[in-house]
Amino acid sequence: MILIRPSEARGHVRQSWLDSRHSFSFGRYYDPREMGWGPLRVINEDWIEPASGFSPHGHSDMEILTYVLEGALEHKDSTGGGSVLRHGEVQLMSAGRGITHSEFNPSSSERTHLLQIWVEPSQLGIKPGYRQQVIPGGLVAGGLRLLTSPDGRDASLPMVQDALIHAGLLDGDQRIAYPMDVHRKAYVQVARGSLMLNGVIMQAGDGAKIAGESMLDFCAGQTAEFLLFDLP
């Protein structure tokens, strides 16, 4: 089963400094049919205007992954963590029993374009934590790079959930085959470009809920960049 979530069907929130598309119910956008997929709870695609951002605010019991597509994002939090995130890097914050953080576009002229993902953890009340690193090995054309895993395999960031999150690039004649456990779920989010997944065309902003599939076949990419979530 593959159910496409078209880009234009997502929730849309617009403020003077923020343009945001919500794949699942979030904030003022609520759709009882779109409450997440397995432990994957939030995928927000945000465009933040220059010298703007989210003021300090709190989270708890959520694994929060940030993936920048364009521009930069400055992060500060109550654990003492702080850095600037750019494309080709990945950031994971374990909110645990409570953390406060802010996110800000430090540029005076360029917008920041990013995906922010929330995954429900398998354990509650853990010690908060923050990690950021360059994607191990860098993004590779025609392949996948592992961003997070439950055990930190392949130099990925360890997440408090049995979830494997990959980033992929695909263009031209390149093809990616990803074997799936039919008892697990998957989700695909196309960040830019277009591709074909198991014979179904997906455009930038589209998502796909996947269940009961033994193989995911990615092909016909046109400068595509996407995230693949392998979920319990």
Disulfide bonds with the S-S distance in Angstrom:
none
